[in-house]
Amino acid sequence: MFLLSESTIDAASLARGLAHAGAGACATFEGWVRDHNDGRPVRRLDYQAYATLAESEGAKVLAEAKEKFAIMDASCVHRIGALAIGDLAVWVGVSAAHRDAAFAACRYIIDEVKRRVPIWKNEHYVDGDSGWLHPDNTPVNP
Amino acid sequence: MNLRVLYFASLRDAAGRDMEQVVTASADARTVYEELRRRHGFVLLPERIRVAVNGEFSAWDRVLADGDEVAFLPPVSGG
């Protein structure tokens, strides 16, 4: 299940949703909003998404993870809207019989989500400036 | 041809809107982007943009049809 969420992510409840009698491992990743990027103090973030394509591409990433790794289940939820420092921005969870596959799949999912799911981050800096980030970490100002 | 064009992130800020109806004679996605880039002063070159048509990733040379929904996607930065 890949979801975009406008409200706080409930990590504990998502992890329980991955439970399976045959699962001996659950690996999770949490992406948090930090107070600096590229040497600049950050005050808060906005995330924007192309919702329909983000949800279909995110579901594709999860399906690929299930094909590539010996896992039982996988979920990912990404926040959209305004976030504060310390907020949980993205959560990935994977259940599997053994830890190797759980760790590998979790890593695959977060890397692919960051690389191809249409979600954008706008950083608001302490000095009042702001800018949309791109993978080379340089803001593009209109 | 009438297209519904969606904008995100820095393109949305530059265009000053999240969506617009575009009447164009341009046949493919690349030509439409170039036309809109001139109109709105987008700084991102097509090499840094991905195109989606009707909710699916698409090639730049895709021939568009009347009523298509076209999205020009700046490099993503989720996570």
Backbone of each chain as ProteinMPNN parsed JSONL, in Angstrom:
{"seq_chain_A": "MFLLSESTIDAASLARGLAHAGAGACATFEGWVRDHNDGRPVRRLDYQAYATLAESEGAKVLAEAKEKFAIMDASCVHRIGALAIGDLAVWVGVSAAHRDAAFAACRYIIDEVKRRVPIWKNEHYVDGDSGWLHPDNTPVNP", "coords_chain_A": {"N_chain_A": [[0.829, -1.187, 0.0], [0.711, 2.085, -1.008], [0.552, 5.356, 0.046], [-0.455, 8.818, 0.031], [-0.446, 11.298, 2.524], [-2.269, 13.752, 4.258], [-2.242, 14.184, 6.877], [-0.772, 13.505, 10.177], [1.499, 10.752, 10.245], [0.84, 7.518, 11.385], [2.991, 5.553, 12.614], [3.23, 3.216, 14.195], [0.807, 1.903, 13.895], [0.829, 1.409, 11.168], [2.977, -0.381, 10.987], [1.948, -2.545, 12.403], [0.1, -3.363, 10.561], [1.573, -4.809, 8.766], [1.936, -7.259, 9.78], [2.447, -10.798, 9.901], [2.095, -14.269, 10.134], [4.24, -15.778, 9.287], [6.336, -14.025, 9.304], [9.519, -13.062, 10.344], [10.875, -10.805, 10.586], [10.842, -7.257, 10.621], [11.527, -4.44, 8.884], [11.928, -0.983, 9.099], [11.832, 2.365, 7.767], [12.236, 5.739, 8.573], [11.767, 8.944, 7.375], [12.684, 12.083, 8.438], [11.909, 15.55, 9.038], [14.537, 17.768, 8.862], [16.543, 20.363, 10.448], [18.228, 21.741, 8.773], [19.738, 22.199, 5.549], [22.148, 21.596, 3.133], [23.878, 23.379, 4.349], [22.23, 25.485, 5.095], [20.039, 26.957, 7.48], [16.885, 25.528, 8.162], [13.435, 26.271, 8.368], [10.834, 25.22, 7.999], [8.955, 22.834, 5.97], [7.287, 22.371, 2.805], [5.427, 19.898, 1.178], [4.546, 18.861, -2.066], [2.479, 17.07, -4.361], [1.893, 15.162, -7.356], [-0.865, 13.747, -7.241], [-2.361, 11.466, -8.344], [-0.54, 10.213, -10.103], [1.644, 9.884, -8.396], [0.625, 8.051, -6.553], [0.14, 5.81, -8.175], [2.699, 5.308, -9.212], [4.135, 4.917, -6.862], [2.869, 2.599, -5.924], [3.75, 0.889, -7.88], [6.506, 0.77, -7.31], [6.427, -0.579, -4.846], [5.373, -3.035, -5.692], [7.448, -3.917, -7.326], [9.442, -4.275, -5.381], [8.376, -6.432, -4.007], [8.635, -8.384, -5.922], [11.408, -8.534, -6.338], [12.601, -9.146, -3.886], [12.585, -11.476, -1.124], [10.03, -11.009, 0.437], [7.2, -10.398, 2.653], [5.265, -8.397, 2.962], [4.783, -4.911, 2.17], [4.795, -1.416, 2.815], [4.283, 2.082, 2.191], [4.105, 5.414, 3.224], [3.698, 8.778, 2.435], [4.006, 12.1, 3.478], [2.092, 15.026, 2.574], [1.763, 18.593, 2.095], [2.111, 21.098, 4.723], [4.941, 20.838, 6.799], [6.647, 20.557, 9.965], [9.838, 21.069, 11.633], [11.294, 18.01, 12.613], [9.039, 16.506, 12.132], [7.528, 13.477, 10.897], [8.153, 12.612, 7.685], [8.184, 10.681, 5.689], [7.386, 7.229, 5.618], [8.512, 3.919, 5.559], [7.863, 0.482, 5.489], [8.63, -2.976, 5.868], [7.833, -6.397, 5.893], [9.204, -9.653, 6.435], [10.417, -13.056, 6.115], [13.049, -13.233, 6.91], [15.799, -11.086, 8.016], [17.628, -10.015, 6.1], [16.369, -9.735, 3.56], [14.323, -8.021, 4.328], [15.659, -5.636, 5.137], [16.971, -5.001, 2.683], [14.844, -4.646, 0.87], [13.492, -2.528, 2.042], [15.362, -0.48, 1.794], [15.511, -0.375, -1.006], [12.927, 0.524, -1.631], [12.705, 3.143, -0.428], [14.754, 4.456, -1.793], [13.906, 4.318, -4.506], [11.436, 5.63, -4.356], [12.271, 8.219, -3.727], [13.629, 8.77, -6.051], [11.833, 8.608, -8.26], [9.054, 9.051, -7.741], [6.461, 11.395, -8.182], [6.809, 13.829, -6.193], [7.386, 16.837, -4.476], [9.62, 18.969, -2.677], [9.507, 21.872, -0.801], [11.63, 24.044, 0.639], [11.602, 26.146, 3.432], [13.517, 28.695, 4.52], [15.351, 29.845, 7.431], [16.14, 32.462, 7.049], [14.057, 33.557, 5.646], [13.879, 33.16, 2.947], [12.888, 30.863, 0.292], [12.631, 27.713, -1.492], [12.073, 25.388, -4.176], [13.248, 22.108, -4.101], [15.61, 20.146, -5.925], [17.006, 17.077, -7.281], [19.793, 17.484, -7.352], [20.004, 19.065, -5.254], [19.804, 21.801, -5.509], [17.993, 24.763, -5.244], [15.387, 25.784, -7.464], [14.598, 28.78, -8.7], [11.761, 30.563, -9.75]], "CA_chain_A": [[0.0, 0.0, 0.0], [1.408, 3.369, -1.045], [-0.418, 6.425, 0.27], [-0.084, 10.175, 0.399], [-1.245, 11.648, 3.692], [-2.258, 15.165, 4.646], [-2.162, 14.278, 8.34], [0.322, 12.795, 10.83], [1.622, 9.323, 9.942], [0.834, 6.67, 12.573], [3.96, 4.512, 12.252], [2.986, 1.97, 14.927], [-0.336, 1.217, 13.305], [1.256, 0.911, 9.852], [3.832, -1.555, 11.198], [1.06, -3.665, 12.765], [-0.558, -3.779, 9.333], [2.462, -5.683, 7.992], [2.094, -8.501, 10.539], [2.21, -12.034, 9.167], [2.562, -15.356, 11.006], [5.529, -16.275, 8.793], [7.34, -12.957, 9.295], [10.449, -13.035, 11.472], [11.583, -9.521, 10.555], [10.17, -6.068, 10.091], [12.461, -3.313, 8.777], [11.218, 0.263, 8.773], [12.636, 3.567, 7.583], [11.505, 6.992, 8.78], [12.411, 10.181, 6.946], [12.252, 13.189, 9.293], [12.257, 16.907, 8.59], [15.654, 18.273, 9.671], [16.551, 21.838, 10.553], [19.221, 22.371, 7.903], [20.063, 21.506, 4.313], [23.185, 22.23, 2.331], [24.479, 24.474, 5.107], [21.288, 26.57, 5.419], [19.044, 26.608, 8.505], [15.544, 25.358, 7.59], [12.379, 26.562, 9.35], [9.764, 24.255, 7.78], [8.887, 22.311, 4.6], [6.012, 22.032, 2.164], [5.498, 18.859, 0.143], [3.476, 18.896, -3.067], [2.541, 15.835, -5.146], [0.927, 14.889, -8.42], [-1.392, 12.646, -6.433], [-2.736, 10.224, -9.054], [0.661, 9.541, -10.612], [2.467, 9.504, -7.24], [0.104, 6.826, -5.939], [0.333, 4.652, -9.062], [4.142, 5.015, -9.307], [4.503, 4.365, -5.561], [2.391, 1.205, -5.891], [4.649, 0.142, -8.769], [7.75, 0.551, -6.555], [6.17, -1.633, -3.853], [5.22, -4.306, -6.421], [8.805, -4.318, -7.737], [10.141, -4.767, -4.191], [7.86, -7.767, -3.692], [9.179, -9.314, -6.916], [12.867, -8.63, -6.258], [13.081, -9.603, -2.586], [11.715, -12.471, -0.487], [9.341, -10.32, 1.533], [5.789, -10.734, 2.764], [4.42, -7.232, 2.715], [5.515, -3.638, 2.19], [3.956, -0.221, 2.749], [4.971, 3.372, 2.245], [3.215, 6.574, 3.311], [4.448, 10.034, 2.307], [3.224, 13.293, 3.826], [2.045, 16.201, 1.72], [1.339, 19.768, 2.854], [3.101, 21.821, 5.519], [5.547, 20.051, 7.871], [7.546, 21.274, 10.861], [11.07, 20.351, 11.969], [11.064, 16.835, 13.445], [7.879, 15.718, 11.662], [7.76, 12.283, 10.078], [7.782, 12.99, 6.31], [7.936, 9.471, 4.898], [7.553, 5.995, 6.372], [8.557, 2.691, 4.761], [7.933, -0.717, 6.331], [8.662, -4.242, 5.129], [7.908, -7.619, 6.702], [9.811, -10.758, 5.687], [10.805, -14.171, 6.976], [14.402, -12.985, 7.433], [16.142, -9.658, 8.028], [18.358, -9.528, 4.922], [15.406, -9.296, 2.539], [13.566, -6.88, 4.86], [16.516, -4.446, 5.015], [17.243, -4.691, 1.272], [13.624, -4.143, 0.242], [13.216, -1.223, 2.647], [16.308, 0.432, 1.142], [15.09, -0.233, -2.404], [11.69, 1.319, -1.714], [12.922, 4.572, -0.172], [15.592, 5.004, -2.878], [13.101, 4.476, -5.725], [10.432, 6.678, -4.111], [12.952, 9.512, -3.846], [14.128, 8.951, -7.42], [10.862, 8.673, -9.356], [7.654, 9.358, -7.431], [6.335, 12.843, -8.336], [6.593, 14.584, -4.96], [8.391, 17.909, -4.425], [9.859, 19.546, -1.356], [9.826, 23.301, -0.796], [12.24, 24.383, 1.922], [11.51, 27.532, 3.883], [14.718, 28.894, 5.315], [15.243, 30.748, 8.57], [16.323, 33.849, 6.583], [12.842, 34.021, 4.972], [13.919, 32.682, 1.567], [12.387, 29.491, 0.129], [12.905, 27.221, -2.837], [11.801, 23.991, -4.481], [14.5, 21.357, -4.214], [15.745, 19.159, -6.98], [17.911, 16.04, -6.794], [21.151, 17.969, -7.111], [19.875, 19.869, -4.04], [19.821, 23.233, -5.742], [16.65, 25.306, -5.452], [15.137, 26.444, -8.751], [13.71, 29.911, -8.485], [11.074, 30.908, -11.002]], "C_chain_A": [[0.869, 1.244, 0.0], [0.371, 4.472, -0.913], [0.259, 7.769, 0.46], [-0.989, 10.559, 1.559], [-1.122, 13.126, 4.016], [-2.152, 15.321, 6.158], [-1.042, 13.378, 8.859], [0.32, 11.306, 10.516], [1.677, 8.538, 11.252], [1.697, 5.436, 12.29], [3.629, 3.177, 12.926], [1.844, 1.187, 14.283], [0.01, 0.667, 11.914], [2.094, -0.354, 9.999], [2.975, -2.771, 11.568], [0.359, -4.217, 11.527], [0.285, -4.713, 8.478], [2.594, -7.062, 8.625], [1.695, -9.714, 9.707], [2.801, -13.154, 10.025], [3.937, -15.862, 10.576], [6.639, -15.237, 8.821], [8.198, -13.019, 10.548], [11.185, -11.712, 11.55], [10.66, -8.421, 10.053], [11.199, -4.946, 10.088], [11.657, -2.084, 8.407], [12.227, 1.383, 8.563], [11.742, 4.767, 7.83], [12.34, 8.147, 8.262], [11.828, 11.318, 7.744], [12.663, 14.527, 8.687], [13.388, 17.432, 9.475], [15.794, 19.787, 9.497], [17.626, 22.501, 9.698], [19.33, 21.557, 6.623], [21.109, 22.301, 3.56], [23.728, 23.478, 3.029], [23.525, 25.607, 5.481], [20.299, 26.126, 6.474], [17.636, 26.604, 7.9], [14.504, 25.546, 8.695], [11.234, 25.564, 9.232], [9.781, 23.82, 6.322], [7.443, 22.265, 4.115], [6.279, 20.913, 1.169], [4.286, 18.993, -0.765], [3.604, 17.618, -3.881], [1.575, 15.9, -6.314], [0.256, 13.59, -7.972], [-1.67, 11.366, -7.227], [-1.495, 9.468, -9.521], [1.576, 9.103, -9.465], [1.958, 8.193, -6.652], [0.278, 5.623, -6.863], [1.816, 4.294, -9.168], [4.638, 4.418, -7.981], [4.076, 2.91, -5.442], [3.279, 0.325, -6.767], [5.965, -0.193, -8.05], [7.559, -0.587, -5.55], [6.042, -2.998, -4.532], [6.58, -4.823, -6.876], [9.565, -4.906, -6.551], [9.681, -6.184, -3.847], [8.371, -8.803, -4.682], [10.656, -9.579, -6.702], [13.351, -9.291, -4.975], [12.076, -10.568, -1.971], [11.038, -11.836, 0.73], [7.863, -10.696, 1.544], [4.891, -9.549, 2.445], [5.291, -5.978, 2.776], [4.52, -2.502, 2.095], [4.834, 1.016, 2.755], [3.921, 4.474, 2.305], [4.083, 7.824, 3.277], [3.531, 11.198, 2.643], [3.199, 14.282, 2.668], [1.537, 17.366, 2.576], [2.483, 20.334, 3.677], [3.61, 20.957, 6.67], [6.523, 20.906, 8.677], [8.804, 20.435, 11.097], [10.731, 19.183, 12.905], [9.888, 15.989, 13.001], [8.34, 14.522, 10.839], [7.241, 12.582, 8.668], [7.459, 11.774, 5.458], [8.231, 8.245, 5.761], [7.532, 4.813, 5.397], [8.638, 1.524, 5.724], [7.843, -1.965, 5.479], [8.67, -5.392, 6.122], [8.421, -8.756, 5.817], [10.134, -11.881, 6.657], [12.131, -13.86, 7.662], [14.833, -11.538, 7.205], [16.826, -9.163, 6.758], [17.403, -8.967, 3.875], [14.642, -8.061, 3.025], [14.373, -5.588, 4.731], [16.68, -4.036, 3.553], [16.016, -4.082, 0.601], [13.29, -2.746, 0.758], [14.09, -0.161, 1.981], [15.892, 0.692, -0.311], [13.895, 0.717, -2.514], [11.972, 2.802, -1.476], [13.765, 5.194, -1.283], [14.761, 5.258, -4.134], [12.031, 5.557, -5.548], [11.081, 8.056, -4.281], [13.347, 9.812, -5.287], [13.019, 9.216, -8.428], [9.427, 9.013, -9.004], [7.47, 10.885, -7.432], [5.831, 13.569, -7.085], [7.721, 15.618, -4.902], [8.405, 18.552, -3.048], [10.215, 21.02, -1.516], [10.361, 23.644, 0.58], [12.081, 25.862, 2.215], [12.644, 27.756, 4.865], [14.484, 29.919, 6.416], [15.375, 32.203, 8.117], [15.127, 34.372, 5.766], [12.756, 33.591, 3.519], [13.264, 31.292, 1.5], [12.695, 29.033, -1.285], [12.565, 25.757, -2.996], [13.108, 23.27, -4.718], [14.454, 20.374, -5.357], [16.872, 18.22, -6.593], [19.341, 16.493, -6.595], [21.164, 18.942, -5.942], [19.994, 21.364, -4.277], [18.401, 23.736, -5.962], [16.549, 25.927, -6.849], [14.154, 27.576, -8.497], [13.059, 30.311, -9.797], [11.594, 32.238, -11.544]], "O_chain_A": [[1.676, 1.439, 0.909], [-0.589, 4.516, -1.682], [1.376, 7.862, 0.969], [-2.164, 10.193, 1.581], [-0.025, 13.682, 4.047], [-1.994, 16.43, 6.669], [-0.445, 12.603, 8.112], [-0.733, 10.668, 10.52], [2.475, 8.859, 12.132], [1.21, 4.418, 11.799], [3.736, 2.123, 12.298], [1.911, -0.034, 14.146], [-0.458, -0.405, 11.53], [1.94, -1.294, 9.22], [3.235, -3.884, 11.112], [0.06, -5.409, 11.46], [-0.235, -5.343, 7.557], [3.274, -7.935, 8.086], [0.748, -9.671, 8.922], [3.889, -13.001, 10.58], [4.714, -16.325, 11.411], [7.764, -15.524, 8.41], [7.686, -13.028, 11.668], [12.007, -11.496, 12.441], [9.817, -8.634, 9.182], [11.69, -4.542, 11.141], [10.81, -2.128, 7.515], [13.33, 1.355, 9.107], [10.61, 4.809, 7.347], [13.492, 8.314, 8.663], [10.613, 11.516, 7.743], [13.629, 14.618, 7.929], [13.23, 17.534, 10.692], [15.263, 20.394, 8.567], [17.912, 23.686, 9.871], [19.044, 20.36, 6.618], [20.982, 23.511, 3.372], [24.0, 24.494, 2.391], [23.939, 26.581, 6.109], [19.763, 25.022, 6.382], [17.242, 27.549, 7.215], [14.667, 25.05, 9.809], [10.712, 25.103, 10.247], [10.535, 24.371, 5.52], [6.507, 22.137, 4.904], [7.243, 20.97, 0.405], [3.162, 19.208, -0.31], [4.713, 17.122, -4.076], [0.565, 16.603, -6.266], [0.725, 12.492, -8.269], [-1.248, 10.287, -6.812], [-1.399, 8.251, -9.362], [2.216, 8.055, -9.556], [2.75, 7.322, -6.292], [0.539, 4.52, -6.384], [2.164, 3.114, -9.21], [5.471, 3.512, -7.985], [4.822, 2.081, -4.923], [3.53, -0.835, -6.442], [6.474, -1.308, -8.169], [8.422, -1.454, -5.417], [6.538, -4.0, -4.017], [6.84, -6.025, -6.822], [10.253, -5.917, -6.693], [10.484, -7.028, -3.448], [8.526, -9.972, -4.33], [11.118, -10.709, -6.861], [14.402, -9.932, -4.971], [10.879, -10.498, -2.249], [11.412, -12.082, 1.877], [7.342, -11.242, 0.571], [3.886, -9.684, 1.748], [6.38, -5.982, 3.35], [3.519, -2.6, 1.385], [5.961, 1.006, 3.249], [2.963, 4.471, 1.532], [5.077, 7.923, 3.997], [2.406, 11.272, 2.147], [4.145, 14.372, 1.886], [0.957, 17.157, 3.642], [3.657, 20.099, 3.388], [2.816, 20.404, 7.431], [7.137, 21.839, 8.16], [8.83, 19.241, 10.797], [9.978, 19.346, 13.866], [9.75, 14.853, 13.454], [9.382, 14.548, 10.185], [6.042, 12.781, 8.473], [6.571, 11.822, 4.607], [9.193, 8.223, 6.528], [6.662, 4.716, 4.531], [9.408, 1.57, 6.683], [7.094, -2.022, 4.504], [9.429, -5.369, 7.09], [8.123, -8.822, 4.624], [10.126, -11.686, 7.872], [12.323, -14.176, 8.836], [14.311, -10.851, 6.327], [16.632, -8.012, 6.368], [17.601, -7.863, 3.368], [14.346, -7.161, 2.238], [13.854, -4.569, 4.276], [16.543, -2.859, 3.219], [16.132, -3.115, -0.151], [12.856, -1.884, -0.006], [13.615, 0.924, 1.646], [15.918, 1.829, -0.781], [13.86, 1.596, -3.375], [11.516, 3.64, -2.254], [13.522, 6.335, -1.675], [14.9, 6.308, -4.761], [11.75, 6.312, -6.479], [10.505, 8.947, -4.905], [13.394, 10.973, -5.694], [13.23, 9.979, -9.372], [8.632, 9.249, -9.914], [8.224, 11.597, -6.769], [4.648, 13.875, -6.932], [8.866, 15.316, -5.235], [7.389, 18.666, -2.363], [11.118, 21.37, -2.276], [9.642, 23.55, 1.574], [12.377, 26.717, 1.38], [12.727, 27.1, 5.904], [13.568, 30.739, 6.354], [14.785, 33.091, 8.733], [15.168, 35.491, 5.253], [11.683, 33.647, 2.917], [13.106, 30.626, 2.523], [12.984, 29.843, -2.166], [12.742, 24.968, -2.068], [13.974, 23.755, -5.445], [13.401, 19.843, -5.708], [17.628, 18.521, -5.669], [20.045, 15.94, -5.749], [22.184, 19.571, -5.658], [20.258, 22.119, -3.341], [17.677, 23.184, -6.79], [17.506, 26.519, -7.348], [13.006, 27.339, -8.121], [13.722, 30.389, -10.831], [11.138, 32.699, -12.591]]}, "seq_chain_B": "MNLRVLYFASLRDAAGRDMEQVVTASADARTVYEELRRRHGFVLLPERIRVAVNGEFSAWDRVLADGDEVAFLPPVSGG", "coords_chain_B": {"N_chain_B": [[-6.463, 22.461, -30.921], [-7.324, 21.508, -27.632], [-5.887, 21.533, -24.5], [-5.485, 20.301, -21.15], [-3.388, 21.548, -18.851], [-1.148, 20.708, -16.284], [0.636, 22.059, -13.516], [3.5, 21.85, -11.378], [5.365, 22.429, -8.325], [8.283, 24.353, -8.868], [7.522, 25.124, -11.435], [4.818, 25.604, -11.121], [4.87, 27.835, -9.455], [6.129, 29.646, -11.176], [4.323, 29.817, -13.296], [2.169, 30.747, -11.969], [-0.138, 29.434, -11.364], [-1.974, 26.358, -10.837], [-3.068, 24.916, -12.831], [-4.007, 25.049, -16.275], [-6.109, 25.726, -19.111], [-5.084, 25.078, -22.321], [-4.955, 26.286, -25.529], [-3.726, 25.109, -28.454], [-1.605, 24.782, -31.384], [0.436, 23.136, -31.445], [1.845, 19.899, -31.875], [3.125, 17.865, -30.423], [4.342, 16.809, -27.125], [6.816, 17.992, -26.491], [6.939, 20.312, -28.093], [4.767, 21.716, -27.119], [5.644, 22.172, -24.485], [7.851, 23.85, -24.958], [6.533, 26.041, -26.043], [5.0, 26.861, -23.814], [7.023, 27.383, -22.052], [8.225, 29.629, -23.083], [6.054, 31.365, -22.828], [5.597, 31.527, -20.03], [8.083, 31.931, -18.958], [9.639, 29.812, -17.935], [12.483, 28.423, -16.326], [13.514, 25.888, -16.37], [14.97, 23.528, -18.464], [13.865, 21.264, -21.094], [15.314, 18.892, -20.782], [15.478, 18.461, -18.078], [12.974, 17.86, -17.278], [10.13, 15.721, -16.809], [7.462, 14.192, -18.64], [3.965, 13.707, -18.277], [1.065, 12.146, -19.477], [-2.367, 12.145, -19.29], [-2.202, 11.053, -16.698], [-0.123, 9.206, -16.807], [3.387, 8.429, -17.153], [5.129, 9.675, -20.002], [6.494, 9.795, -23.371], [8.525, 12.446, -24.776], [8.032, 12.894, -27.473], [5.465, 12.195, -27.846], [2.41, 12.271, -29.537], [-0.141, 14.525, -29.069], [-3.622, 14.52, -28.095], [-6.811, 16.103, -28.581], [-8.187, 17.364, -25.619], [-6.5, 16.009, -23.908], [-4.832, 15.525, -20.736], [-2.045, 17.085, -19.612], [0.994, 16.903, -17.88], [3.831, 18.631, -16.755], [6.721, 17.679, -15.285], [8.9, 18.757, -12.872], [12.285, 17.897, -11.737], [12.066, 15.425, -9.216], [11.676, 15.578, -5.594], [11.01, 14.161, -3.262], [10.78, 12.391, -0.064]], "CA_chain_B": [[-6.48, 21.41, -29.899], [-7.48, 22.039, -26.291], [-5.234, 20.669, -23.514], [-5.514, 20.727, -19.754], [-1.986, 21.428, -18.45], [-0.948, 20.78, -14.828], [1.961, 22.526, -13.107], [3.902, 21.514, -10.015], [6.605, 22.95, -7.733], [8.764, 25.643, -9.374], [6.749, 25.51, -12.619], [3.55, 26.162, -10.625], [5.152, 29.2, -8.989], [6.453, 30.5, -12.328], [3.107, 30.022, -14.095], [1.205, 31.432, -11.113], [-1.394, 28.662, -11.331], [-1.698, 24.912, -10.809], [-3.65, 24.273, -14.009], [-4.613, 25.963, -17.248], [-6.566, 25.199, -20.398], [-4.202, 25.627, -23.341], [-5.345, 26.041, -26.919], [-2.443, 25.111, -29.146], [-1.482, 24.063, -32.655], [1.582, 22.239, -31.292], [1.346, 18.529, -31.968], [3.672, 16.915, -29.442], [4.556, 17.334, -25.78], [8.004, 18.837, -26.472], [6.619, 21.619, -28.682], [3.873, 22.397, -26.17], [6.445, 22.673, -23.362], [8.64, 25.007, -25.428], [5.592, 27.16, -26.174], [4.632, 27.329, -22.475], [8.244, 27.886, -21.423], [8.354, 31.022, -23.54], [4.94, 32.162, -22.305], [5.676, 31.734, -18.582], [9.465, 32.18, -18.543], [10.209, 28.69, -17.178], [13.937, 28.299, -16.496], [13.911, 24.484, -16.518], [15.011, 23.027, -19.846], [13.159, 19.979, -21.209], [16.169, 17.778, -20.309], [15.291, 18.243, -16.633], [11.54, 17.697, -17.043], [9.452, 14.525, -17.333], [6.106, 14.483, -19.107], [2.922, 12.706, -18.049], [-0.163, 12.416, -20.226], [-3.513, 11.429, -18.714], [-1.833, 10.354, -15.472], [0.954, 8.213, -16.971], [4.606, 8.96, -17.755], [5.015, 9.62, -21.453], [7.67, 10.269, -24.109], [8.418, 13.831, -25.247], [7.537, 12.981, -28.854], [4.086, 11.721, -27.894], [1.462, 13.139, -30.233], [-1.235, 14.775, -28.132], [-4.972, 14.554, -28.667], [-7.693, 17.093, -27.982], [-8.728, 16.95, -24.329], [-5.494, 15.352, -23.069], [-4.305, 16.203, -19.552], [-0.589, 16.999, -19.727], [1.703, 17.448, -16.724], [5.271, 18.767, -16.919], [7.168, 17.385, -13.931], [10.295, 19.095, -12.544], [12.952, 16.814, -11.013], [11.325, 15.198, -7.967], [12.492, 15.729, -4.381], [10.322, 13.611, -2.098], [11.619, 11.669, 0.89]], "C_chain_B": [[-6.496, 22.067, -28.516], [-6.873, 21.063, -25.285], [-5.468, 21.225, -22.116], [-4.091, 20.479, -19.238], [-1.856, 21.627, -16.938], [0.483, 21.221, -14.525], [2.227, 22.162, -11.646], [5.188, 22.256, -9.643], [7.031, 24.255, -8.398], [8.019, 26.08, -10.63], [5.415, 26.125, -12.198], [3.757, 27.603, -10.16], [5.381, 30.137, -10.172], [5.202, 30.812, -13.15], [2.046, 30.773, -13.293], [-0.137, 30.727, -11.051], [-1.043, 27.181, -11.307], [-2.217, 24.215, -12.062], [-4.075, 25.356, -14.993], [-5.071, 25.19, -18.485], [-5.718, 25.876, -21.468], [-4.745, 25.262, -24.712], [-4.084, 26.17, -27.747], [-2.529, 24.388, -30.482], [-0.314, 23.088, -32.572], [1.105, 20.799, -31.193], [1.869, 17.623, -30.866], [4.035, 17.629, -28.135], [5.746, 18.295, -25.741], [7.686, 20.253, -26.989], [5.695, 22.41, -27.753], [4.682, 22.957, -25.01], [7.24, 23.905, -23.774], [7.751, 26.251, -25.542], [5.266, 27.752, -24.792], [5.836, 27.903, -21.738], [8.473, 29.348, -21.822], [7.278, 31.9, -22.893], [5.132, 32.52, -20.83], [7.089, 32.018, -18.083], [10.056, 31.063, -17.684], [11.717, 28.622, -17.408], [14.366, 26.857, -16.737], [13.85, 24.069, -17.987], [14.344, 21.655, -19.897], [13.988, 18.792, -20.702], [15.941, 17.473, -18.835], [13.844, 17.934, -16.275], [11.09, 16.319, -17.523], [8.012, 14.904, -17.682], [5.172, 13.354, -18.681], [1.69, 13.12, -18.844], [-1.265, 11.525, -19.665], [-3.088, 10.523, -17.55], [-0.775, 9.285, -15.61], [2.178, 8.877, -17.589], [4.56, 8.729, -19.257], [6.315, 10.107, -22.097], [7.423, 11.692, -24.589], [7.8, 13.922, -26.634], [6.101, 12.464, -28.978], [3.174, 12.748, -28.581], [0.22, 13.277, -29.352], [-2.573, 14.832, -28.852], [-5.798, 15.597, -27.926], [-8.239, 16.548, -26.662], [-7.725, 16.252, -23.416], [-5.143, 16.212, -21.851], [-2.793, 15.99, -19.539], [0.046, 17.625, -18.494], [3.187, 17.491, -17.041], [5.886, 18.709, -15.525], [8.628, 17.773, -13.729], [10.938, 17.906, -11.829], [12.347, 16.665, -9.614], [12.248, 15.293, -6.759], [11.724, 15.282, -3.137], [11.31, 12.939, -1.161], [12.166, 12.588, 1.957]], "O_chain_B": [[-5.785, 23.039, -28.263], [-7.285, 19.905, -25.215], [-5.626, 22.429, -21.918], [-3.639, 19.335, -19.193], [-2.384, 22.59, -16.382], [1.425, 20.803, -15.199], [1.328, 22.164, -10.804], [5.977, 22.653, -10.501], [6.226, 25.182, -8.488], [7.888, 27.279, -10.877], [4.932, 27.058, -12.838], [2.936, 28.479, -10.43], [4.899, 31.27, -10.183], [5.037, 31.929, -13.64], [1.132, 31.366, -13.867], [-1.154, 31.34, -10.726], [0.053, 26.79, -11.708], [-1.86, 23.069, -12.333], [-4.458, 26.454, -14.588], [-4.507, 24.159, -18.849], [-5.64, 27.103, -21.519], [-4.967, 24.09, -25.019], [-3.441, 27.22, -27.747], [-3.378, 23.522, -30.697], [-0.084, 22.307, -33.496], [0.111, 20.5, -30.532], [1.165, 16.719, -30.414], [4.035, 18.857, -28.048], [5.698, 19.304, -25.038], [8.106, 21.251, -26.403], [5.829, 23.627, -27.622], [4.447, 24.088, -24.584], [7.301, 24.888, -23.036], [8.157, 27.358, -25.188], [5.254, 28.971, -24.615], [5.695, 28.796, -20.903], [8.861, 30.181, -21.003], [7.547, 33.024, -22.468], [4.874, 33.651, -20.418], [7.275, 32.317, -16.903], [10.877, 31.324, -16.806], [12.182, 28.747, -18.541], [15.458, 26.616, -17.251], [12.83, 24.231, -18.657], [14.261, 20.96, -18.884], [13.426, 17.797, -20.243], [16.182, 16.351, -18.389], [13.518, 17.765, -15.1], [11.6, 15.806, -18.519], [7.431, 15.815, -17.093], [5.548, 12.182, -18.719], [1.323, 14.294, -18.878], [-1.111, 10.307, -19.578], [-3.547, 9.387, -17.43], [-0.53, 8.529, -14.67], [2.054, 9.765, -18.432], [4.025, 7.726, -19.729], [7.134, 10.753, -21.444], [6.28, 12.104, -24.786], [7.124, 14.901, -26.952], [5.585, 12.313, -30.085], [3.176, 13.931, -28.241], [-0.387, 12.286, -28.945], [-2.653, 15.144, -30.04], [-5.508, 15.928, -26.776], [-8.698, 15.407, -26.596], [-8.053, 15.932, -22.273], [-5.152, 17.441, -21.913], [-2.318, 14.856, -19.465], [-0.31, 18.736, -18.101], [3.748, 16.514, -17.537], [5.619, 19.568, -14.684], [9.51, 17.18, -14.35], [10.235, 17.007, -11.366], [12.141, 17.655, -8.912], [13.46, 15.112, -6.881], [11.777, 15.934, -2.094], [12.514, 12.914, -1.417], [12.895, 12.14, 2.843]]}, "name": "protein", "num_of_chains": 2, "seq": "MFLLSESTIDAASLARGLAHAGAGACATFEGWVRDHNDGRPVRRLDYQAYATLAESEGAKVLAEAKEKFAIMDASCVHRIGALAIGDLAVWVGVSAAHRDAAFAACRYIIDEVKRRVPIWKNEHYVDGDSGWLHPDNTPVNPMNLRVLYFASLRDAAGRDMEQVVTASADARTVYEELRRRHGFVLLPERIRVAVNGEFSAWDRVLADGDEVAFLPPVSGG"}
